[in-house]
Amino acid sequence: MTETWSKFSAFERLFADEAVPNNPVVITACLTLSENPSETWLYSSLLPRILAHPRFSARMVRRSTRYPYFESVPGFTAESELLKQYHVALEPVIDLSLPHDKRNKLFQSRLSEIMSEDLDRYRPLWRLFFFPCWSIEASSCQEQSSTLVFRIHHTVADGIGLVKYLMSEVIDDNTGSNVKHLTTPHRHAQEAGKHAGVRCEARLTKKSRWFPALQDFAANLKTVFGTLRPESDNAFVRSRLGGQKVCALLPPTMYTVDILKKAARALGITINDLFYTAVSGAVRAYLKECGDDPNVLKGVRCGIPFTKHMVDEFRTTDVSNQLAMVTVPLHIHIDDRKDRLVECTHTMNVTKTGFAPGLVLTLLGVIARLPAFIRKPLWRLLTKSGSCLFTNVPGPRKEVSIGGIKIACIHFFAPADGHCGVIIALHSYNGKITSSVYGDKTRISDPQRLVELLNNEVSELIKLSDVQ
């Protein structure tokens, strides 16, 4: 009988297809370390902990069964030559004589190359790249810092599952490190309107107060059918995927999780609502700079994953994919930031409390069981329904260590599934937020500009809340 960890879920079967060439379905995590460990530390402290779960020492196989599954690779250990030959790459030191901004460009260029490469399907589906003497934070002592770039195929696990595994099995002390949603209890858009200004309240019409249930039902149907409709024409979808990836990542921002909580509470929304609104504003500004008219792009949508993981405990089965993906409107056609905040908050509330995520998950489960000649084109169609993907992955709330070496900051890149070519990612760690953007070069030529616009939008929303 096939063991539970080796079975592929419906989502994992779709990820295994990689129906769109030149767009690897691979998660990338960048961990900045406060020290510059030796190679011995990698093989004696880090890798044995990673390999504790059998999926990290197994490869994907397709044999007599209809669906792929994981099969253990004999002798695959932290000290094996099989692992050392492919799975661990020691990068050369980036020229220490250069100023930090130039070293950062060289690092991001190399990271873009790494993210453009697929993983060998005949080996365990992960790779580790070690950058000595490098930190994304300019204030740190570069010679005494280092960065780990971990690439994991999405069939192994989703982002929340990997974070839970990190906190349960990899870090030195997991006391009090249970995963918690980076949100406060959500409130309705009406309450957000009270805090965001008079013009926001004006958008909440008498009809919406009389028929909220009917409107929410219609909004859920629109979300589901929107998942089946190709995206509106804009710079993020206009070009064909070319395969060359580009990325940009910023050090931890000045606004902390505590500040964001206060701002969200003052606005009567959740932190996720605030981030979603910030993404909307950043995409609006970026597309405008690319020559698009955001005022007429009412149909632009964004993919958002919803986790099904239990957030208060870790189980072996958490190293898997337990999520639903829906596409929601970004409302970039709304110029006024306050009005856009109300619309985005209402959209998130309807999506979180409605039936759309569950229905989409059921739909994907059905598609995953279809023959490949039907399944692949349907998956390609689904991934054309959004201009970008937005993820917000909560990490450890306190500083953690691996083998006695502290993690300074974490960046997390979700994969670009199917035809999606732009990914916007936020990650919380130790009370701070890191932001990053990556995608196909044909879809986003300047990821640095987009991530800067994202941070600016978050700052403007904090100002809107009057939180000091």
N, C-alpha and C positions, 0 to 999 in steps of 0.2 A: 504493500500500500504506500502511496506517495505521502511523504511527510508534509505537514501543514505549511512549513516555511518554504517548501519547494514549489508549491502550487502558485499559479499566476491568477490574480484577480482579473475582473473584466477590464479595468483600467490598464493593468499591466500588460494584458494581451494587446491592447491598442498601442501602448508605448513600444512594445516589442516589434510592431510592424514597421515603425518609422516610415510611414507611407510617403513622406515628402523627402526627396534626396537633398543632401547638403544642409540638413537642419537636425543635427543630433539631439536626441531627447536625453540630455545629460545635465544633471544638477552640478553646480560649481559652488564650493564653499571656500572662502579665503579666511584663514585664521592667522592673525598677527600675534606673534609671541613676544614676550618681554625680554627674552634671552635668545642667544644664538646657540642652540644645542648641538651636540656632536652627532655624527652619523649613528653612533652606538645607541643614543637615546631613541632614534627613530625605530630601530629594530628591536630594542629591548623593552621600551616603555610604551610607545605609541601603537605600533602595529599589532602586537599581541592583543591589545584591548579592542582594536577595530575588528580583528578576526574572530572575536569571541562569538559573533553571530554567524551561523553557517552560510548565510547568503553572500558574505564577503569572501568566502573561499569556494564559491560555486560558480559554474558557468551556465549559460542558457543553452538548452538543447532542444532540438525538434526531431523526434524520431517517429515511433509508431503512433504516438498519441496525436490527437487533433490539435491540442494546444501546446505551446512551449512550457517548459518547466526548468527549475534549477537542479543541477546535479553537482555534487561535491567533487572537487578536483583532488585526487589523492596526493598527499605529501605537500599540500600548499600551506606552508607555515611562514612565520615572519623571517625565518632564517633560510628559507629555501631559495635556490638559484632561480627557480621559476618565477618567484615573486620579484627578486632583485633585477632580473633581466628586463622587465617591462613595467612593473607596477610602481616603482619608486624612481623618480628622476631628480638628481641633484643639479640644480641650475647654477651657472657661474655667478659670481658676485657682480652686481651692477656697479659700474665705475664709481668709487667712493669720492673721487675728486670733483664730480659733477654736482651742481646745485640740486636741491631736492626736487624741484619741479621737473627738471630734465630727467632725473632718475625715475621719477614717477611716470613720465611719458614712455620711457623704455620698458618699465615694468608692465604698464597697461598694454603696450604693443605686444610684448611676449605673452601676456595673459590672453589677449585677443587671438593669438595664434593657437594657444592651447585649447581655447574654447571652440575653435574652428575644426578641431580634430575629433573624429569619432573614436569610440573605444573598440578594441578587438573583441568581436563576438565569441571567439573561441577561448577566451580567458575570463576569469572573474571580472565583473563589469565595474571596475574602478581603477583610478590611477592617483598617485600622490606626487606633487611637485614641491620641492623644497627650495626656497629662495633665501639664502643666508644674507645677513647684513642688510636687511630691507624691512622698512615699516612704512605704512601709508601715512602715519602721523609724522609730520615734519619736526615736531618738538622732541621726539624721542631720539635716543642715541642710536644711530643707524647701525654702527658696528656691533652693538650688543642686542640687536633685534633680528627677527627673522619672520618669514611668512610661509605658511603651508597652504597650498592650493589643492583641494581635494575634489576630484571629479568622480561622480557616481551616476551610473545610468538610472533613469527614472523607474525602470522595472524593479530595482532593488527596494526602493522606498521613496515616499514623498518627503517634503521638507519637514513637516511636523514630526513624522516618524523618525527622521534622522536626528533632529534636535533632541527628541526624547531619548534616543539611543545614546547620544553624546552625553547627556546628563545622567543617565543611568549606569552606563558601562564604561565610558571613556574617561571622564574627568576624575580627579583624585577623590573628591568628597562630594557626594550628591545630596547631602543633608539640606533639606529645604529648597531643593532645586527642581521641584515638580513644575511641569509646564503649566502656565496660566495664560489665558487669553489676554492680549494686550488691549482690553476694552473696559469701559465702564458700562453699567446697565443702560441699554439703549432707551431713548425717549422718542416720542413721535415728532414729526416734522413741525407740528403746530407749536410745540414748545421751543423748538429750535428757532422758529420764526420770532417768538417773543424776545429772544436774546439777540437775534441777528439784525433787528431793525424793522421799522415800519413797512418798508417796501417789501420785505420778505413776507410779512403777514398779509399783504395785499394779494399775494399769489395764492393764498389758501382760500379758495372761493367757497361760497355757500354750498355749492353742489358737492364739494369734497367733504364737507362736514355732514351732509345729509346721507351720502352714499359711500362711506369709506370702505365698507366690505366689498361692495360691487366694484369699486375702482381698484382695490387691491387685487381682486380676482382677475380683472382685466389686465392689470399690470403683470401679474404672474404669467398669464397666457402669452402676453407680449414678450416676456423674457424667454419663455420656452421656444416660441416660434422665431424669435430673434436669433436663437442659437442655430436655427436651420437656414438663416438667410445670409447671403454674402454681404460683406461689409461695404459701406459707402466709400466712394472713391476719395482717397486722400494720400498724402505723402507716405504714410505708414504702410500702405497696401498697394500703391500704384506700380511698383517695380517687382520683377520676379526675384525670388531668392537666389543669391549668387554663391552662398556658402562661406564667404569670408565674414567673420564676426568682428565686431568692434565693441569696446566696453569702456565704461568710466565709473570710478568709485571714489567716494569722498570719505575723509576721516570722520569720526563721530562728530555730529553737529553740536552747535551751542545749545539747542533746545533739548532738554532732558525728558525722560518719561514723566517725571513729576510735573514739569511745566505743561506738557501735553495733556495730562490728566486734568490739571486745573483749567486749562483753556477749554477742553471738551466739556467739563462740568459747567463752566460759565456759559457755554453756548447751548447747553442742554442736549449734547450729542455724545457719541462715543469717539474714541481715538481713531477707530477704523473709519468712521464717517468723515472725520477731519482729514485723514490721509487720502481717502477716496476723492474728496473735494479738491485737495491739493493736486492730485494727479490730473483731475479734470482741468484745473487752471493751467498746469504746466503743459499739458498736451495742447490746449487751446493756444497758448503763447508760442509753442514750438511750431505748430502747423502754420500759424500766421507768419512766422519768420521764414517758413519754407515756401510761402507764396499762396497757401490755401486761404480761403475765406471762412473762418470758423463760424461766422454768423449764419451760414447756410448749411453747415454740416451737422444737422440735427440728429442724423442717424448713426454717428460715430459711437462705437461700443468698445467695451473693455472686458476682457476675461478675468474673472475673479474665482479662485478656488475656495471651497468651503470644506473644512476638515470634519471627519467623522471620528477622529481619534478621541479616546477618553483622556481628559486633560489632567487627571489627578493620580495617575498610576502608569507604570510601564510594564508592558508584557512583551514576550518574545514576538508575538504577532504584530506588534507595532512597527517592526521593520517591514513595512509593506506600504501599499497605496490605499488609503482610506479617505477619499475626497470626492467631492462633486465640483464640477466646473460649470459656471454659468457666465453668460455675457450680458452685461448691463449697459444702458446708455450712459455716456460720460457728460452729457449736457453741456458740451463745449460751445454750443450756440448761444448760451446765456452769458452776456457780457458782464453783468453786475455780479461781483463776488458774493454778496449776501444772498441774492436770489439763487445763485448756483449752489450755495451751501444748503439751502432749504430743499431744492430739488434732489441733490445728491443724497441728503440725509433720508428723505422720503423713499427714494429708490432702494437704499440699503435696508431700511426698515422692512419694506415690503418683501424684498428678496430673502432676508434672514428669517422672517416669520411666515413666509408663504410656502407654497408647495413646489415652486420652480426647481430648487436644487434637487429635491427628491425625485421629481419627475425626469429631470435631465439625467440623473444617475441611473434611473431605470432604463431610460432610452439608450444610454451608453452600454449598459449591461446587455441589452438585446443586440445592439450592433456588434459587440465584441464576440457574440456567439454565431454570427453569420459567416458564411464562407469568405475567404480572403478577397475574391474578386468583387464581392459586394461591400465587405467591411472597409477596405482601404479607401475606395472613392467616397464613401459616406463620412469617414473620419476626415478626409481632406476637405470635404464640404463643411463639416462642423468647425474646423480650425480656420475657416475663412470668415467666420461670423464676427470676429473682433479685430480691431486695429492694433491692439496691444494687450499685454498681460500684466496684471498688477498683483504682487504678492507682498504680504506683511507677515513675516515669520518671527514669532516671539522666542527669544533665547533665554539663557540663564539670567536671573535678575541680579545676581551678585557675581563678582569676579571669581573665576574658576581656574584651576590649574590642571595640567596633564603631566604626570611624572615629575612634579615639583616645579614646572615651568608655567608661569601665569599666561593666560590668554589676554591680550590687550584689547583687541576688538575683532569683530566678526562681520564679514560681508557674505551675503547669500544670494546666488543667482538661480532662479528657477529656470527650467529648460524652455526653449522655444518650440512648442509642440506644433507639428504640422506646418501650416502656412503662416502661423504667427511669427512676425519678424522683429518685434520690439517688446522688451521685457523691462518693467520698472519694479525695483525691489527695495523694500525697507526691512531692516532687521534691528531688533532691540537686544541689547546686551549690557549688563551691569548699569542699568538705568540710563543708557545712552542710545542714540539712534544712528545707524549708518544707512546710507542710501547709495544705490548703484543702478546703472542702466546698461543694458547690452542688447545687441540684436544684429541682424544682418546688415552689412554695410550698404546694400542697395536700398534698404528701408530707412535707416537712420544714419546719416553721415556724420553727425556731431552729437554723440551720446553725452559728452561733457556738458554741452549747453543744456540738454534736457534735464540732467540731474541737478544742475545749478538752478534752473527754473523751478524744479520741484521743491528744493529747499527754500527758495524765495516765496513760493506759495504757502508753504507751511508757516513761515515767519509772518506773512500777511494775515493768515487766519488766527494766529496767536495774538497779533495786534488787535484784530477784530473783537477778540474776547476781553480785551482790556486787562489781561493778566500780566503782571509785572515779572 
